[in-house]
Amino acid sequence: MDILTARYGDTIDALPYIDDDYSAKEDEINEMIAKEQRRFRPEDYLSKYEVIVDPFSSTMVNCEHERIANGMEPETLDVSRYELLPPSESKQNDKEAWERALHNAQSQLEHQSLRLLNLELMNKYGANAYIVYNKYLEDIQKRLQNEVQGMQKQIEDMSLERRNEQVFCGENLRTLESKRVDLIYKNLDLEEICRGLEEEIEALKASKRENGENGTTGNGN
């Protein structure tokens, strides 16, 4: 375990690591936090995007729920347009009626042929098409995940570098602070010693002056 982990644990964030007392700058810190929060992404940041409609809350589904709740039978599909009916008995000899019936039969045949062709194409290529599309989506997802992980790694590396710098600078600051305090006490001791020496010098000077004055008085007598 390195010194960083031992002292600060495994937490890496954007906060300072070496400051101990915040009381003196609490107002300034709160203002900085508020300023940072104003730059945060708003909670409704998705409001500018189109709302994805829930398929289970559509009008059609709600109507079906209401129908079931009322015990009503579902409406049957109108398949009359798919029926191949000949002209009515009263129009058995009507050429135009037979032409309309023939045209309807040809349309139904073409429609069924197209449906059969679509089913054959889906059966032949549908599975592979969805596999390719799913692979395309997976590649996009993987690319986005790699980008997110790369950005997270950059953020963690930046925070770790900043933490290391702050921790080592903090150790140096604490060492320098300790030396500063020691020098202050030593200076105080030196000042006390100097003050004592100055007092001693003044006492010696006073004693010398006194002795000099006494000697002068004695010679005068």
C-alpha positions as CSV (number, residue, x, y, z in Angstrom):
1,M,0.0,0.0,0.0
2,D,1.5,3.4,-1.0
3,I,1.4,6.5,1.0
4,L,-1.5,8.0,-0.9
5,T,-3.8,5.0,-0.3
6,A,-2.7,4.7,3.3
7,R,-3.5,8.4,4.0
8,Y,-6.4,9.1,1.7
9,G,-7.8,5.7,0.7
10,D,-8.9,4.7,-2.8
11,T,-11.2,7.7,-3.3
12,I,-10.3,10.0,-6.2
13,D,-12.5,13.0,-6.8
14,A,-12.4,16.7,-7.7
15,L,-12.1,17.9,-4.1
16,P,-9.0,19.3,-2.4
17,Y,-7.0,16.8,-0.4
18,I,-4.7,18.9,1.8
19,D,-7.0,21.6,3.2
20,D,-8.0,21.0,6.8
21,D,-9.9,24.0,8.1
22,Y,-12.6,25.6,5.9
23,S,-14.3,27.7,8.5
24,A,-12.4,30.9,7.6
25,K,-13.5,30.6,3.9
26,E,-16.8,28.9,4.3
27,D,-18.8,31.7,2.5
28,E,-16.3,31.8,-0.4
29,I,-16.4,28.0,-0.7
30,N,-20.2,27.9,-0.7
31,E,-20.2,30.6,-3.4
32,M,-17.8,28.6,-5.6
33,I,-20.0,25.5,-5.1
34,A,-23.1,27.4,-6.1
35,K,-21.3,28.8,-9.2
36,E,-20.3,25.3,-10.2
37,Q,-23.8,24.0,-9.7
38,R,-25.2,26.7,-12.0
39,R,-23.1,25.1,-14.8
40,F,-24.6,21.6,-14.1
41,R,-26.7,20.0,-16.7
42,P,-30.4,20.7,-15.9
43,E,-32.6,17.8,-14.8
44,D,-34.8,18.3,-17.9
45,Y,-31.9,18.1,-20.3
46,L,-33.8,15.6,-22.5
47,S,-36.7,17.9,-23.0
48,K,-35.2,19.2,-26.3
49,Y,-35.4,15.7,-27.8
50,E,-38.5,14.1,-29.3
51,V,-40.6,12.2,-26.8
52,I,-40.6,8.5,-27.4
53,V,-44.2,7.4,-27.6
54,D,-45.1,4.4,-25.4
55,P,-46.8,1.9,-27.7
56,F,-48.8,0.5,-24.8
57,S,-50.4,3.9,-24.1
58,S,-51.6,4.7,-27.6
59,T,-55.2,5.6,-28.5
60,M,-55.8,2.2,-30.2
61,V,-54.6,0.3,-27.1
62,N,-56.7,2.4,-24.8
63,C,-59.7,1.8,-26.9
64,E,-59.1,-1.9,-26.9
65,H,-58.8,-1.9,-23.1
66,E,-62.1,0.0,-22.9
67,R,-63.7,-2.5,-25.2
68,I,-62.5,-5.5,-23.2
69,A,-63.6,-3.8,-19.9
70,N,-67.1,-3.3,-21.4
71,G,-67.3,-6.9,-22.5
72,M,-67.7,-6.0,-26.2
73,E,-66.7,-8.3,-29.0
74,P,-63.8,-7.2,-31.2
75,E,-64.5,-6.0,-34.7
76,T,-63.8,-8.6,-37.3
77,L,-61.6,-7.8,-40.3
78,D,-63.3,-6.8,-43.4
79,V,-62.2,-9.4,-46.0
80,S,-64.8,-8.6,-48.6
81,R,-62.2,-6.9,-50.8
82,Y,-60.3,-10.2,-50.9
83,E,-63.4,-12.2,-52.0
84,L,-63.6,-13.4,-55.6
85,L,-67.3,-13.2,-56.2
86,P,-68.8,-13.5,-59.7
87,P,-71.5,-11.1,-60.8
88,S,-74.9,-11.4,-59.3
89,E,-77.5,-13.5,-61.0
90,S,-79.1,-10.4,-62.4
91,K,-75.8,-9.4,-64.1
92,Q,-74.7,-12.8,-65.4
93,N,-75.0,-11.5,-68.9
94,D,-73.4,-8.1,-68.1
95,K,-70.1,-7.8,-69.8
96,E,-68.9,-4.9,-67.7
97,A,-69.8,-6.8,-64.5
98,W,-67.6,-9.7,-65.6
99,E,-64.8,-7.4,-66.6
100,R,-64.9,-5.8,-63.1
101,A,-64.9,-9.3,-61.5
102,L,-62.0,-10.4,-63.8
103,H,-60.1,-7.2,-62.9
104,N,-60.6,-7.8,-59.2
105,A,-59.4,-11.4,-59.6
106,Q,-56.3,-10.2,-61.4
107,S,-55.6,-7.6,-58.7
108,Q,-56.0,-10.2,-56.0
109,L,-53.7,-12.6,-57.8
110,E,-51.1,-9.9,-58.2
111,H,-51.4,-8.9,-54.6
112,Q,-51.0,-12.5,-53.4
113,S,-48.1,-13.0,-55.7
114,L,-46.4,-9.9,-54.2
115,R,-47.1,-11.2,-50.7
116,L,-45.7,-14.6,-51.6
117,L,-42.6,-12.9,-53.1
118,N,-42.1,-10.8,-50.0
119,L,-42.4,-13.8,-47.8
120,E,-39.8,-15.7,-49.9
121,L,-37.4,-12.8,-49.7
122,M,-37.9,-12.5,-46.0
123,N,-37.4,-16.2,-45.5
124,K,-34.2,-16.1,-47.6
125,Y,-32.6,-12.8,-46.5
126,G,-34.6,-11.6,-43.5
127,A,-32.6,-13.5,-40.8
128,N,-29.2,-12.4,-42.2
129,A,-30.4,-8.8,-42.7
130,Y,-31.4,-8.6,-39.0
131,I,-28.1,-10.3,-38.0
132,V,-26.2,-7.7,-39.9
133,Y,-28.3,-4.8,-38.5
134,N,-27.9,-6.2,-35.0
135,K,-24.1,-6.4,-35.5
136,Y,-24.2,-2.8,-36.7
137,L,-26.0,-1.7,-33.5
138,E,-23.6,-3.7,-31.4
139,D,-20.7,-2.0,-33.0
140,I,-22.2,1.4,-32.3
141,Q,-22.8,0.4,-28.7
142,K,-19.3,-0.9,-28.3
143,R,-17.8,2.3,-29.8
144,L,-19.9,4.5,-27.5
145,Q,-18.9,2.3,-24.5
146,N,-15.3,2.6,-25.4
147,E,-15.6,6.4,-25.8
148,V,-17.3,6.6,-22.3
149,Q,-14.6,4.4,-20.8
150,G,-11.9,6.4,-22.4
151,M,-13.3,9.7,-21.1
152,Q,-13.8,8.2,-17.6
153,K,-10.1,7.0,-17.7
154,Q,-9.0,10.5,-18.7
155,I,-11.0,12.0,-15.8
156,E,-9.6,9.4,-13.3
157,D,-6.1,10.0,-14.6
158,M,-6.5,13.8,-14.3
159,S,-8.0,13.5,-10.8
160,L,-5.2,11.1,-9.7
161,E,-2.5,13.4,-11.1
162,R,-4.1,16.3,-9.3
163,R,-4.4,14.3,-6.1
164,N,-0.8,13.2,-6.3
165,E,0.4,16.7,-6.9
166,Q,-1.7,18.1,-4.0
167,V,-0.6,15.3,-1.6
168,F,3.1,15.7,-2.3
169,C,2.8,19.5,-2.2
170,G,0.9,19.2,1.0
171,E,3.7,17.1,2.5
172,N,6.2,19.8,1.5
173,L,4.0,22.5,2.9
174,R,3.7,20.7,6.2
175,T,7.5,20.3,6.3
176,L,8.0,23.9,5.5
177,E,5.4,24.9,8.0
178,S,7.1,22.9,10.7
179,K,10.5,24.5,9.9
180,R,8.8,27.9,9.9
181,V,7.4,27.3,13.4
182,D,10.8,26.0,14.6
183,L,12.5,29.1,13.2
184,I,9.9,31.3,14.9
185,Y,10.6,29.7,18.3
186,K,14.3,29.9,17.7
187,N,14.0,33.6,16.8
188,L,12.0,34.1,20.0
189,D,14.7,32.4,22.0
190,L,17.4,34.5,20.3
191,E,15.4,37.6,21.0
192,E,15.1,36.6,24.6
193,I,18.8,36.0,24.8
194,C,19.6,39.2,23.0
195,R,17.3,41.1,25.3
196,G,19.1,39.5,28.3
197,L,22.5,40.4,26.8
198,E,21.3,44.0,26.2
199,E,20.1,44.2,29.8
200,E,23.4,42.8,31.0
201,I,25.3,45.3,28.8
202,E,23.2,48.1,30.1
203,A,23.9,46.9,33.7
204,L,27.6,46.8,33.0
205,K,27.5,50.3,31.5
206,A,25.6,51.6,34.5
207,S,28.0,49.9,36.8
208,K,31.0,51.3,35.0
209,R,29.5,54.8,35.0
210,E,28.8,54.4,38.7
211,N,32.4,53.3,39.4
212,G,33.7,56.1,37.3
213,E,31.7,58.7,39.2
214,N,32.8,57.2,42.5
215,G,36.5,57.3,41.4
216,T,36.1,60.9,40.4
217,T,34.6,61.9,43.7
218,G,37.4,60.1,45.6
219,N,40.1,61.9,43.8
220,G,38.5,65.2,44.5
221,N,38.5,64.6,48.2
